[in-house]
Amino acid sequence: MQYEMKWRVQYYETDRMGIVHHSNYIRYFETARTEFIRKEGLPYETIEEMGVLIPVLAVSAEYKTPAVYDEILSISCRFTKLGYASFELEYEVRNDETGELHVRGWSKQAFTDETLKPVAIRKAAPVVHEVFSRLYKESQEKAGKQQSDE
C-alpha cells in the first residue's frame, strides 16, 4: 500500500529564488509518514501511549528538480522493510499536475521504549505490529505487481 498526500508549497518554505529549500523535503517525508500511520488508525500519540517511540535512525533525499512557491505537490510513501525493531519507507515528491519527480527519499525508524532501547514491536505493541505488517505486505504486493506490469 502506498499513501499519498497533497501539499501546496508555502512561501516560507522557499529561498530567495522561490525554490523549496532542501531541508523542507525531510519535513514533507515526516508529514507523509505520520499521516500515513494516522490514516491507519495509529497516530503517534496512540503508539506512544503503548510505551513505544519511533525515532528516526537515518534519512536521505535525492534531489532531481526544484519545486517552487505555490506549486501543489503529491507526496507519497510506502513501506519497504519491516524488521523486529525497525522499519523503512521510501518517498517521492512530485508535481501533482505533471507528475514531474522532484525528490526521491528514504528513511529508517526504530521501535524503542521510553529510554530509547530497541524493542521487538511484535511483543511490545502487537497492534502496531499487526498494522505495520499489513502495510508492509500490501506495499510489497503492489511493488511486485507494478514490476510485472512493466
C-alpha positions, 0 to 999 in steps of 0.5 A: 500500500502506498499513501499519498498526500497533497501539499501546496508549497508555502512561501516560507518554505522557499529561498530567495529564488522561490525554490523549496529549500532542501531541508523542507523535503525531510519535513514533507517525508515526516508529514507523509509518514505520520499521516500515513500511520494516522490514516491507519488508525495509529497516530503517534500519540496512540503508539506512544501511549503503548510505551513505544517511540519511533525515532528516526535512525537515518534519512536521505533525499535525492534531489532531481528538480526544484519545486517552487512557491505555490506549486501543489505537490503529491507526496507519497510513501510506502513501506519497504522493510519491516524488521523486529525493531525497525522499519523503512519507507521510501518517498517521492515528491512530485508535481501533482499536475505533471507528475514531474519527480522532484525528490526521491527519499528514504528513511529508517525508524526504530521501535524503542521504549521510553529510554530509547532501547530497541524493542521487538514491536511484535511483543511490545505493541502487537497492534502496531505490529499487526498494522505495520505488517499489513502495510508492509505486505500490501506495499510489497504486493503492489511493488511486485505487481507494478514490476510485472506490469512493466 
